[in-house]
Every structure is written in structure tokens, then in C-alpha cells.
Amino acid sequence: MHYRPRTRFFAEAFRVLRPGGVLATADVVPMPGTRAAEGGGDRTRISRPCQRRGARSKITT
């Protein structure tokens, strides 16, 4: 998370969240035997399995 401290992030997120709204988060966890992404080329490989399972990105303001 690029927001320090985390408690401040969650306080602000829940402050602006509509009643009944949902805060969804995701994290990338390296698996044993994998290398760090070089030049962003691995993003496609990482995101496609999520998209196949029905996950989607939606950012609203």
C-alpha cells in the first residue's frame, strides 16, 4: 500500500465510502520459484487469470 500509515488510508476510505458501499482490495503475492517482474511485462500474465475468474477493475470517484 502506498499510503502511510495504513490506518489513515482506511479511515479516509471508509469516510468517503457510500452507505452500504464496499471497499475491495487486492495484493500480488509472489509464488515460490517466480522472479520479480522485469519492465512490467509480467502484468498481463498476472492479471489474466483474475479476469478469467470474473474479476474486473472499476475505479470510481
Backbone bond lengths (Angstrom), bond angles and torsions (degrees), N, CA, C in turn:
res aa  C-N    CA-C-N  psi(-1)  N-CA   C-N-CA  omega(-1)  CA-C   N-CA-C  phi
1 M - - - 1.438 - - 1.519 107.50 -
2 H 1.320 117.07 135.19 1.457 121.70 -177.15 1.521 111.23 -98.30
3 Y 1.274 117.71 33.40 1.465 122.49 -177.06 1.513 106.85 -136.13
4 R 1.303 116.20 119.46 1.465 120.18 -177.99 1.503 110.07 -117.16
5 P 1.265 122.07 143.38 1.461 124.93 -16.34 1.524 110.55 -74.89
6 R 1.292 116.40 160.84 1.470 120.86 -178.03 1.522 111.99 -59.21
7 T 1.311 117.10 -35.95 1.469 119.14 -179.92 1.518 110.64 -60.16
8 R 1.326 117.34 -35.48 1.470 120.90 178.05 1.525 110.48 -67.03
9 F 1.339 116.65 -40.41 1.459 120.27 177.54 1.522 111.13 -59.62
10 F 1.336 116.49 -51.43 1.461 119.85 -177.39 1.522 111.78 -65.82
11 A 1.316 118.15 -35.51 1.467 120.49 176.78 1.525 110.02 -61.36
12 E 1.334 117.37 -44.93 1.466 120.89 179.73 1.524 111.24 -69.28
13 A 1.321 117.59 -40.67 1.464 120.67 179.76 1.523 110.76 -60.57
14 F 1.302 117.24 -45.83 1.463 119.85 -179.14 1.526 112.10 -74.65
15 R 1.326 117.35 -22.88 1.466 120.17 175.97 1.528 110.46 -67.10
16 V 1.344 116.93 -41.45 1.464 120.56 -176.21 1.527 113.21 -91.69
17 L 1.310 117.56 -7.25 1.462 121.52 179.81 1.528 110.02 -70.19
18 R 1.313 115.89 134.10 1.465 119.77 177.66 1.523 109.97 -66.19
19 P 1.334 117.71 153.13 1.469 119.37 176.48 1.532 110.28 -56.16
20 G 1.299 116.29 130.91 1.461 120.87 -177.70 1.515 113.68 80.10
21 G 1.346 116.79 -0.29 1.464 120.80 -179.41 1.519 112.09 -71.05
22 V 1.305 114.95 169.27 1.462 121.38 -176.92 1.519 109.30 -124.54
23 L 1.304 116.44 135.09 1.457 122.28 172.36 1.519 106.93 -105.26
24 A 1.321 116.50 114.49 1.467 120.92 179.50 1.520 108.64 -109.99
25 T 1.308 116.09 136.44 1.461 120.93 177.88 1.521 109.15 -128.29
26 A 1.314 115.19 159.70 1.460 120.97 177.26 1.516 108.27 -143.13
27 D 1.302 115.42 157.18 1.452 121.15 178.77 1.519 108.19 -143.82
28 V 1.311 115.18 148.39 1.457 120.78 176.61 1.519 107.31 -100.46
29 V 1.311 116.36 121.87 1.460 121.63 -179.41 1.522 108.05 -115.34
30 P 1.337 117.39 118.54 1.467 118.70 -179.98 1.528 111.61 -64.72
31 M 1.296 115.58 140.67 1.459 121.30 178.19 1.524 108.66 -91.76
32 P 1.312 117.56 152.20 1.468 119.96 178.33 1.531 110.93 -55.39
33 G 1.322 116.32 135.58 1.460 120.72 178.21 1.511 114.44 87.20
34 T 1.329 118.96 2.78 1.463 120.77 178.42 1.518 109.56 -100.00
35 R 1.327 115.27 158.37 1.459 121.16 178.26 1.522 108.75 -104.18
36 A 1.328 114.97 159.89 1.464 120.09 175.29 1.523 108.75 -65.53
37 A 1.328 116.45 148.17 1.465 121.31 178.38 1.521 109.61 -62.07
38 E 1.318 116.25 137.57 1.458 121.51 178.33 1.516 108.13 -114.53
39 G 1.318 116.68 115.17 1.452 120.77 176.83 1.511 114.60 71.02
40 G 1.295 119.53 15.83 1.456 121.85 177.28 1.513 114.39 79.81
41 G 1.323 118.26 0.10 1.457 120.79 -177.31 1.514 113.98 -64.59
42 D 1.318 117.64 -23.49 1.463 120.47 -178.24 1.521 113.17 -82.12
43 R 1.322 118.13 -7.23 1.468 120.26 -178.01 1.519 111.46 -58.94
44 T 1.325 116.40 -42.04 1.460 119.76 -179.22 1.526 110.20 -63.10
45 R 1.319 116.41 -43.40 1.462 120.40 -179.26 1.521 111.00 -63.74
46 I 1.336 116.53 -36.10 1.459 120.30 -179.17 1.524 110.98 -74.20
47 S 1.335 117.97 -42.65 1.466 120.32 -171.96 1.527 113.42 -78.51
48 R 1.295 118.50 -31.19 1.465 119.47 -175.74 1.526 114.05 -59.82
49 P 1.348 120.41 -43.46 1.474 117.58 177.79 1.524 112.25 -58.50
50 C 1.328 117.95 -37.01 1.467 120.56 178.21 1.519 110.39 -64.76
51 Q 1.333 116.77 -43.05 1.454 120.33 -178.94 1.521 110.59 -65.61
52 R 1.315 117.50 -35.82 1.468 119.64 178.83 1.519 111.25 -66.03
53 R 1.319 117.02 -28.12 1.462 120.28 179.82 1.525 111.84 -85.35
54 G 1.332 117.54 1.85 1.448 120.25 176.27 1.513 114.73 98.75
55 A 1.332 118.09 1.71 1.460 119.69 176.89 1.522 108.43 -71.77
56 R 1.297 116.79 152.03 1.460 120.30 178.54 1.519 109.12 -147.99
57 S 1.310 114.86 156.37 1.459 120.43 178.21 1.514 108.86 -99.80
58 K 1.311 116.25 134.60 1.454 120.56 176.00 1.519 107.11 -150.65
59 I 1.309 115.34 118.13 1.453 120.28 179.08 1.520 107.27 -113.28
60 T 1.302 117.18 124.85 1.457 121.31 177.99 1.512 109.27 -122.85
61 T 1.311 114.93 153.13 1.471 119.68 177.91 1.501 110.15 -124.19
